[in-house]
Amino acid sequence: MKINWKGLLSASLLIAITNSSWAENNVKQPLTLTSCYIEGIRQQVQCGTLVTPENYEKPDGVKIDINFVLLPAIDNSQEKHPLMFLAGGPGQAATELASHIFRGFNEIRKTRDLILIDQRGTGQSHPLQCTDSLELDPYTSIPEDFALTDIEQCLAQLTGDLSQYNSENSIRDFEAVRAALGHQQVHIYGGSYGTRAGLVYMRMFPNSLKSVVLDSVGPIEVPIGLFGKSAEQSFIKLVENCQNELSCAAQYPELANEFAAITNKLSQAQVTVEIDHPRLGTNTAFIISNDKFISTIQMQLYSMETRSLVPLLIHQAYLGNYKPLAGVIAQSEGGMGIYIALHFNIVCNEDYPRISAGMKADDADNSFAKGMSLTMIGKVCAVWPSYQPSDDFYQTVSADIPTLIMSGALDPVTPASNGEKSDAHLPNSHHIIAKNNAHIVASTACGIKIVNQFLEQQTPKELDESCLEEIPDESFMVGLNGGGVPQVTSNAMPTKAKE
């Protein structure tokens, strides 16, 4: 059976060693680095592979390849410390984001190299991915159809010792790449789950880090999956912002009530409609359930560009027109770029076991998605193989490293309160909140400008943040054109979503 994993995911993140010379002393494996071209980038870059132990406690045992890409600085004459990119998910492959990073971080790349490493279990670093059993069918699948046999079939396809595909070993790999490239220190940028990885890096190898950027924070203290309350607040703010914009308020005066009416209707019975395939133009069945509707809306809350669609999607669905919603879901046909097995392997072992019944009940006490996310991930984790994270893994990180923390006030999954938690424990940090941004502040020109400024001066409390006030207020699409394609209001400012 085909499962809509985009909906499921949107609704659901060995002894630590702090000696920075650890990688040099423990990973003496071949490094290959060659000039190459990668999709989406016309310029030549460098592609590399480093062989590391699958189990670092058995250095002479099974080996795996760690894949990475080096995006060279336009002008590296000053030999600045490179910036290492820690991807999100968990389960994103950093090298598969290369073309986006190449463009989005261009200002930073002008004078320093960017290092993109596929976390073990993703990309070309011994990927943990399933085919067929978890194939995405965004039209006929619904989250409620989830069956444990799909997970069992997925597990049967995986190779390797799953207990070794965890956050700490991933950081050991990153540290090994740093050492193999000959850099005494690097800056790191982590977004979403990448902030969790960044915090682990700060605890394990603080001397290897020049500075740290944590964008949309998932602190170790907050288990991945508790998204109910944050999604609710993000949606409430969207409704408020719609009512504060004249055109949106006039077009959608009953937005919250319409959302409630749709979810009430779909909770009683799913709807099947015949629509024109948004991409192919052929007639196709489109099944919409309550969980599918909510998870689709929740995914749109991540970026300012897709948030602009939400009032229109809700209103049209309320009127019985599901074509705009189907058009949005069609974008998931290529998947989320998440290596789903690694995602489950980390979340089911590092996060879900820490979520108590009380925490589940508290998070489910919301008017948006109720307990949908934890219900789904709970079914997966019930059968997923378990491992025990190290005793040090859950320690609060308090490394004295220059750290910039960034949060979006509209973020549905990593609210600003997460950033405040990390800021409270890091002695050399500064937390900025972008009031008109959702997930990933560096998706804006202002965010990149602040990151670049921080990397240059490494004084987190002395940054010029004035551009944050110039980010436009949230704006919304107010109608459909003749072909059923959404029209955006003139002052909308698209931003690129990231995991």
C-alpha positions in Angstrom: 0.0 0.0 0.0 1.2 3.5 -0.8 1.4 5.9 2.2 1.4 9.7 2.2 4.5 10.1 4.3 4.5 13.8 3.8 1.3 14.0 5.8 2.6 11.6 8.5 5.9 13.5 8.9 4.3 16.9 9.0 2.1 15.6 11.8 5.3 14.0 13.7 13.5 14.4 15.4 28.8 5.5 23.3 30.6 7.8 25.4 30.8 11.4 24.3 34.3 12.7 23.8 35.2 16.4 24.0 38.7 16.2 22.7 39.0 18.1 19.4 41.9 15.8 18.3 39.6 12.8 18.6 39.0 12.5 14.8 42.6 12.7 13.9 43.5 10.0 16.3 40.6 7.7 15.6 39.7 8.0 11.9 42.7 7.4 9.7 40.7 6.4 6.6 41.0 7.3 2.9 39.7 10.7 1.8 38.8 11.2 -1.8 38.2 14.7 -3.2 37.6 15.4 -6.9 36.3 18.2 -9.1 32.7 17.6 -10.1 29.4 19.0 -11.3 26.2 18.5 -9.4 22.6 19.1 -10.4 21.4 22.7 -10.3 24.9 24.2 -10.2 26.7 25.1 -13.4 30.0 25.8 -11.8 32.5 23.1 -10.9 32.5 22.1 -7.2 34.4 19.4 -5.3 32.9 16.1 -4.3 34.4 14.0 -1.6 34.1 10.7 0.3 35.6 9.7 3.6 35.5 6.1 4.9 34.5 5.9 8.5 33.6 3.0 10.9 29.9 2.1 11.1 30.6 1.5 14.8 33.2 3.8 16.2 33.8 1.4 19.1 34.9 -1.2 16.5 37.2 0.9 14.2 38.4 -2.2 12.4 34.9 -3.5 11.7 32.4 -2.6 9.0 33.1 0.7 7.1 30.8 3.1 5.5 31.3 6.0 3.0 30.5 9.5 4.2 29.6 11.7 1.2 30.2 15.4 1.1 30.4 18.3 -1.3 32.6 21.4 -1.0 31.2 24.6 -2.5 34.4 26.7 -3.0 34.5 30.3 -2.0 34.3 32.8 -4.9 37.4 34.5 -3.4 39.2 32.5 -0.7 42.3 34.7 -0.6 41.6 35.5 3.0 41.4 31.8 3.9 38.4 32.3 6.2 37.2 29.4 8.3 34.6 27.4 6.2 30.9 27.1 7.1 29.7 23.5 7.6 26.0 23.0 6.9 23.9 20.6 9.1 20.7 19.6 7.4 17.3 19.1 8.9 14.7 16.4 9.2 16.1 14.3 10.7 16.7 12.7 7.3 17.7 15.4 4.9 20.8 14.9 2.8 22.8 18.1 2.8 24.3 17.5 -0.6 20.8 17.2 -2.2 20.2 20.8 -1.0 23.4 22.0 -2.7 21.8 24.0 -5.4 19.5 25.8 -2.9 22.4 26.5 -0.5 24.6 27.6 -3.4 22.1 30.4 -4.2 20.7 31.1 -0.8 24.1 31.4 0.9 25.8 33.1 -2.0 26.7 36.2 0.1 28.5 33.9 2.6 30.1 31.9 -0.2 31.8 35.0 -1.6 34.6 34.7 0.9 34.4 31.2 2.5 33.9 27.6 1.5 30.7 25.8 2.3 30.9 22.1 3.4 27.8 20.0 2.9 27.9 16.5 4.4 25.3 13.8 3.9 24.4 12.6 7.4 24.9 8.8 7.7 21.7 7.2 6.6 21.0 9.9 3.9 22.1 10.8 0.4 25.1 8.7 -0.5 26.3 8.1 3.1 24.9 4.5 3.4 21.3 5.7 2.9 18.5 4.2 5.0 15.7 4.4 2.5 12.8 2.2 1.6 11.2 1.7 -1.8 7.8 0.4 -3.0 6.5 -0.3 0.6 6.6 3.5 1.4 6.1 4.8 -2.1 4.2 8.1 -2.1 0.8 8.4 -3.6 -0.5 11.8 -2.7 -4.0 11.4 -4.2 -5.3 8.0 -3.0 -3.4 7.5 0.2 -4.4 8.9 3.5 -2.6 8.8 6.9 -5.4 6.8 8.5 -4.6 3.9 6.1 -1.2 3.4 7.7 -0.4 -0.3 8.3 2.4 -1.8 10.3 3.1 -4.1 7.4 4.5 -1.1 5.5 7.1 -0.5 8.2 8.0 -4.2 8.4 8.6 -4.3 4.6 10.7 -1.2 5.0 12.8 -2.7 7.7 13.4 -5.8 5.7 15.1 -3.7 3.0 17.6 -2.0 5.3 21.2 -3.0 5.8 23.6 -2.3 8.5 23.5 -2.0 12.3 20.6 0.5 12.8 21.8 1.3 16.3 24.8 3.1 14.8 22.8 5.5 12.7 22.2 8.1 15.4 22.9 11.8 16.1 26.2 11.3 18.0 27.8 9.0 15.4 26.7 11.5 12.7 28.6 14.2 14.5 31.7 11.9 14.8 31.5 11.6 11.0 31.3 15.4 10.6 34.2 15.9 12.9 36.2 13.3 10.9 35.5 15.2 7.6 36.6 18.4 9.3 39.9 16.9 10.4 40.5 15.1 7.0 40.1 18.4 5.2 42.7 19.9 7.4 40.6 22.6 9.1 41.5 23.3 12.7 38.1 24.9 13.2 34.9 25.4 11.3 31.7 27.5 11.7 28.5 25.5 11.6 25.0 26.4 10.5 22.2 24.1 11.6 18.5 24.5 10.6 15.6 22.8 12.4 16.9 19.2 13.3 20.3 20.6 12.2 20.2 22.7 15.4 19.9 19.5 17.4 22.9 18.1 15.6 24.7 21.4 16.1 24.1 21.3 19.9 25.5 17.7 19.9 28.6 18.9 18.0 29.0 21.7 20.6 28.9 19.2 23.5 31.2 16.6 21.9 33.8 18.7 20.1 33.6 22.3 21.3 37.2 23.1 20.4 36.6 22.3 16.7 34.0 25.1 16.4 34.7 28.7 15.6 31.1 29.8 15.9 27.6 28.3 15.7 24.3 29.4 14.1 21.2 27.7 15.3 18.2 28.5 13.1 14.7 27.4 14.2 15.9 25.5 17.3 15.0 21.9 18.2 16.8 21.7 21.6 17.7 18.4 23.1 15.4 19.1 26.0 12.3 19.2 23.7 11.5 15.8 22.1 10.7 16.0 18.3 7.0 15.3 17.7 5.4 17.7 20.2 4.0 19.9 17.5 0.4 20.3 18.5 0.6 23.5 20.5 3.1 25.2 18.3 1.1 24.4 15.1 -2.0 25.7 16.8 -0.4 29.0 17.7 1.1 29.4 14.2 -2.4 28.9 12.7 -4.0 31.3 15.2 -1.5 34.0 14.3 -2.2 33.4 10.6 -5.9 33.9 11.2 -5.2 37.1 13.1 -3.0 38.4 10.4 -5.6 37.6 7.8 -8.2 39.6 9.7 -5.7 42.5 10.0 -5.2 42.7 6.3 -8.2 44.4 4.6 -8.3 42.2 1.4 -8.0 38.9 3.3 -10.5 39.9 6.0 -13.0 40.9 3.3 -12.5 37.7 1.4 -12.3 35.3 4.3 -14.2 36.8 7.3 -15.1 33.4 8.8 -11.7 31.6 8.3 -11.5 29.9 11.7 -15.1 28.8 11.6 -14.7 27.4 8.1 -11.6 25.4 9.2 -13.5 24.0 12.1 -16.5 23.1 9.9 -14.2 21.2 7.4 -12.4 19.2 10.1 -15.7 18.4 11.7 -17.1 17.1 8.4 -14.0 15.1 7.5 -13.8 13.6 11.0 -17.1 11.9 10.3 -16.4 10.7 6.8 -13.6 11.1 4.2 -14.4 12.6 0.8 -13.6 11.3 -2.6 -13.8 13.6 -5.6 -12.8 13.4 -9.2 -10.4 16.1 -10.3 -8.1 17.0 -13.1 -4.6 15.9 -12.2 -2.9 19.3 -11.5 0.2 18.2 -13.3 -0.9 15.7 -16.0 -4.4 17.1 -16.7 -5.9 13.6 -16.6 -9.0 12.7 -14.5 -8.0 11.2 -11.2 -9.5 10.3 -7.9 -8.6 12.5 -5.0 -9.3 11.2 -1.4 -9.3 13.7 1.4 -9.5 12.7 5.1 -9.4 14.8 8.2 -5.7 14.0 8.9 -4.7 14.6 5.3 -6.4 17.9 5.3 -4.9 19.1 8.6 -1.4 17.8 7.7 -1.5 19.6 4.4 -2.5 22.9 6.0 0.2 22.3 8.7 2.9 21.9 6.0 1.9 25.3 4.5 2.5 27.0 7.8 6.3 26.4 7.5 7.1 29.2 5.0 5.7 32.7 4.3 5.2 31.9 0.7 3.0 28.8 1.4 1.2 30.4 4.3 -0.2 32.9 1.9 -2.2 30.1 0.3 -3.8 28.8 3.5 -6.9 31.1 3.7 -7.7 30.3 0.0 -7.2 26.5 0.5 -9.5 26.5 3.5 -12.2 28.6 2.0 -12.3 26.7 -1.3 -12.5 23.4 0.5 -15.3 24.8 2.6 -17.1 25.6 -0.6 -16.5 22.0 -1.8 -13.7 22.9 -4.3 -10.7 20.6 -3.5 -8.8 21.4 -6.6 -6.5 24.0 -5.0 -5.8 21.6 -2.1 -5.0 18.8 -4.6 -2.7 21.2 -6.5 -0.7 21.8 -3.3 -0.6 18.0 -2.5 0.6 17.4 -6.0 3.9 19.1 -5.1 4.6 16.1 -2.7 4.7 13.6 -5.6 8.5 13.8 -5.6 8.6 13.3 -1.8 10.0 15.6 0.9 13.6 14.8 0.3 13.6 12.9 3.7 15.3 9.5 4.1 12.4 8.2 6.0 14.1 5.2 7.7 16.8 7.4 9.2 14.0 9.8 10.4 12.2 7.0 12.2 15.4 5.5 13.5 16.4 8.7 15.2 13.0 10.0 16.4 11.9 6.5 17.7 15.0 6.2 19.8 16.2 9.6 20.8 12.8 11.4 21.2 9.6 9.3 21.3 10.6 7.3 24.4 10.9 10.5 26.4 7.3 11.6 25.7 5.2 10.7 28.7 1.5 10.2 28.7 1.0 13.6 30.3 3.1 15.3 27.7 1.0 13.6 24.9 -2.2 14.7 26.6 -1.0 18.3 27.0 0.2 18.6 23.4 -3.0 17.1 22.1 -5.0 19.7 24.0 -5.2 22.1 21.0 -7.8 23.3 18.5 -5.7 22.6 15.4 -4.4 19.0 14.9 -5.3 17.5 18.3 -3.0 14.5 18.9 -2.5 13.5 15.3 1.2 13.7 15.0 2.1 11.6 18.0 -0.6 9.0 17.2 1.0 8.3 13.9 4.7 8.3 15.0 3.7 6.2 18.0 2.5 3.4 15.7 5.8 3.4 13.9 7.9 3.5 17.0 6.0 0.6 18.5 7.7 -1.7 16.0 10.9 0.1 15.1 14.1 -1.5 16.4 15.4 0.2 19.5 18.8 1.4 20.8 19.8 3.3 23.9 21.4 6.8 23.4 24.5 7.4 25.4 24.2 8.7 29.0 25.5 12.1 27.9 23.2 12.6 25.0 20.5 14.4 27.0 22.8 16.7 28.9 22.0 20.4 28.5 24.6 22.0 26.3 26.4 25.0 27.8 29.5 25.4 25.6 31.1 28.9 25.6 31.1 29.3 21.8 29.9 32.4 20.0 26.3 31.3 19.0 23.6 33.1 17.1 20.1 31.7 17.7 17.3 32.6 15.3 13.6 32.0 15.5 10.5 32.9 13.5 7.6 34.1 15.5 5.2 32.3 13.2 7.0 28.9 13.2 4.7 25.9 13.6 7.3 23.4 14.7 10.2 25.1 16.4 8.6 28.1 18.3 10.7 30.9 19.7 10.3 29.4 23.1 12.7 26.6 21.9 15.3 29.3 21.1 14.9 30.8 24.5 15.6 27.5 26.2 19.0 27.1 24.4 19.8 30.8 24.8 19.3 30.5 28.6 22.1 27.8 28.8 24.6 29.1 26.3 26.9 31.8 28.0 28.0 33.4 24.7 24.7 33.4 22.7 22.2 35.9 21.4 18.6 35.1 20.4 16.8 37.1 17.6 13.2 36.6 16.8 11.9 37.6 13.3 8.2 38.6 13.9 7.3 38.2 10.2 8.9 34.8 9.5 8.0 31.2 10.1 10.5 28.3 9.8 14.1 29.0 9.0 15.0 32.7 9.3 17.9 32.3 6.9 15.3 31.8 4.1 15.1 35.6 4.0 17.6 38.0 2.7 17.7 39.7 6.1 18.4 36.4 7.8 21.4 35.6 5.5 22.6 39.2 6.0 22.6 38.7 9.8 24.3 35.3 9.6 27.1 36.6 7.4 27.6 39.6 9.7 27.8 37.2 12.7 30.4 34.9 10.9 32.5 38.0 10.2 32.6 39.5 13.7 31.5 36.6 16.0 30.0 38.9 18.5 26.4 37.7 18.8 25.3 40.5 21.1 26.6 43.3 18.8 24.7 42.6 15.5 22.8 45.0 13.4 19.3 43.5 13.3 17.5 46.4 11.8 16.6 44.6 8.6 14.2 42.4 10.6 11.8 45.3 10.8 11.8 45.7 7.1 10.4 42.2 6.4 6.8 42.8 5.2 3.8 41.8 7.2 2.1 38.5 6.3 -0.1 38.8 3.2 -2.4 36.4 1.5 -3.8 35.1 -1.8 -7.3 36.4 -2.2 -8.7 34.6 -5.3 -8.4 32.2 -8.2 -7.8 33.1 -11.8 -9.8 31.5 -14.6 -7.7 28.3 -14.6 -8.1 27.7 -10.8 -4.6 28.9 -10.1 -4.1 31.0 -6.9 -3.5 34.8 -7.3 -1.2 36.4 -4.7 -1.9 39.9 -3.3 0.6 42.5 -4.6 2.6 42.9 -1.4 3.3 39.2 -0.8 7.0 38.3 -0.4 7.7 34.7 -1.3 10.3 32.8 0.8 11.9 29.4 0.3 10.9 26.7 2.8 13.5 24.4 4.3 13.3 21.5 6.6 
